[in-house]
């Protein structure tokens, strides 16, 4: 969403934050570990449930934020992220802003398959994907440009609605990569060098003049 009020688009860079204006803080958390017996392989937008460890991780992550003043909590509409968002929101009497735009990447016909199964059925496409994950070669799947577009559009709307405040988003590896890359001004192909373990935290400050400061990545 290109607009004069955007906190995401029109990113600018500089040596310091002097004159950057009002700060809006985003805390992004990746969901907990998924139950791989019920969601084997590449689960993407499959609504995979958490494992017992994933539930424990979610409670531990929510506990880290205990006592922190938050204006709003948003989440992907997939249960593995929504569970964490609910824990954070309930403590504060907040309603979770559930948005499909924050989902993981849609891997189309590859979803739910192991890499071995994908290689067996689509050997050429997998080879090309490994060379260039941005290439539009996943049958029925999203491109990373599409993931980036929907994620950043939704995030911009969420941040503008809570300008000057601190907000939380529970999301996925793919969407967190896009958000961090945007803050750093990285090309999308560089996002695959960004990794977030389950229930780790990324903190980004956005300023009114278009600056962004990545405070914590996967901490």
N, C-alpha and C positions, 0 to 999 in steps of 0.2 A: 504494500500500500504506500505509494509515493505521496507524501503530503508535507506541508511545512511543519506539521506537528510531529512528524515521524521521529522515533527514537532509534530505529533500526536502520533505515535507509539513509543514504547520503553520509556515510561514515567518514569522519575526518580524523587526522592523526597529528600529533605534535609531541614536543619534548616534555611537556608537563600539563597539568590540569588547570592552570591558572585561567580564570575567566570562563571556565567550562559551564558554569551555571548550576542549576538545581540537579541533584542526584536522585536517580531511581535505581534501587538495588534489586537485582534478580538472583534468587537462590534456586538453582536447578538440581534436582536429585534424580539419579537413575533408580529404577525399580529394583526390587530384590530378586534373588535367584529364582529361576523358573523350575517347575517340576518337569524335568526332561523326560520322564516316563510317560507323561501325558502330553508333552509337546516336544517330540524328538526333532532333531535337525534344525533347519532354518525356520524359526517360527514367525518372524516378521509381524504381520498384523493379525496372525492367529491369536485368539484371546486366551493365551496360555496362563494357567494358574500358577501361583507361587508354590515353591517347595516349603517344607517346614523351616528350613534354614532361611529361605526368602522372607517368611513371615517374621522370624526373629530379627533379621537384618532391617526390615522395615520399622519395627518397633525401636530398634537401637538408633536408627537415623532420625526418627521423630523425636526421640529423647534428646538428641543433640541440640534440637531447636527449642527445647522446653524453656519457657520464660521469655523467648524472643518475641518482640512485637511485630506482628505481620498484618498487612492490610488485606491480603487476599491470597487464596490458594487456587491454582489451576492444575489441570491434569489431562493427560490423554484419557480417552474413554475405554482403554483396555484395562482389565482388572488388575494386572500386575503393577501398574502405575497408580491406578485409582485407590488401591488399598493403602498405599503410603500417603497419598494426598488426604484421604479420609482421616487417618490418624492425626495428621498435623492440623487439619481444619477443626476436628471435633473438640480438641482441647481449647480452642479459641472461640467456639460457637460460630464458626464461619461456614459458608456453603461453598463447596468445591465447584469451580468453573470448569466443567467437563467439555473438552473440545477434541473432535476427531482430528483436527489439523496437527495435533501434537503426537499422533501415532507414530510408531516405527514405520520404516519403509515397507511398502507392499512388494513382496517378492514374487507375486503372480504364481505361476505354475511350479516354482521352486519351493514355495512355502510348505513347510512340514516335511521336507525331504532332507536327507543327510547330504553332505558334499559328495560322498561316494555315489549316491543315487543320482545326483545331478550330473556328475561326470559320466555316468553310464548312459544317461538319456540325452544329454546335451553336451557332448565333449567339446565341440567347437565353440559353442557359446560360452562355456565355462572358461575355456582358455582365453577367449577374448575379454571376458569379464575380469579375469585375474590380471590381464595387462592394463585394462582401463575400466575400473568400476563405475565410471560415469557414462559409459556407452549404453545406449538404449537397446540392450540385447536380451533382457530377461523376459521370457514369454508372459505377457499379461501383467508385467510388473511396472512399478513406477521408475522413472529416471531420478537421479539424485537432484537434478534441477527442479523437478516437481516437488520432491520432498522439501527442498530448501524454500521454494516459493510459498508453499502452504504453511510451513512452520514459521517462517519469519513474518508473514502477513498476520497470522494469528497472534504471534508474540507481540508485534507492534501494537495491535489493538489492545491487548491485555496491559501492556506497560503504559500506554497513553491513558487508559482508564484509571491508572493508579500512579500517575506521575508524582514524583517526590516521595514515594513511599517504598517500603520493602515488601516484596512479594515472593511467593514460592511456586515453582512448577515441578510436578512429578512427571518424568518423561522417560525416554529411551536413548540408547547409545546413538542411533542415527540422528535423532533430533538434537541431542546435546552437541554432537559433532558440528552440525550446521550452525547452531547458535554460537558456539565458541569460535568457529572459523569466521563468522560474520564480525564478531567483536574484534578479532585480530586482523581482519582484512585479508584473510587467506583465500586463495583459489580453492574451489570445492574439492579438487583432487588431493589437496593437502589435508582434508578432513580425516583421511584414513590413517593419519599418523597420530590422531587424537583418540585416546582410550579412557573409558570410565568404568571402573569396577562397579558391581552392584551396590546400590545405596550410597555411593560416594557423592560428594557435593561440589558443585561448581558455582562460584559467585562472580557476578559481573555487575559493575556499576555503569549506568548509562546517564549521560549528561545532556542538557538541553541544546548544547552547541554541536552535537553530533559525535562527541568523544565517547569512547567506551574503555573501561579499565577492567581487565580480567584479574580478579583478586585471588581466586582459588580455582584450580582445575583438578577435579577428581580427588578432592581432599576428604 
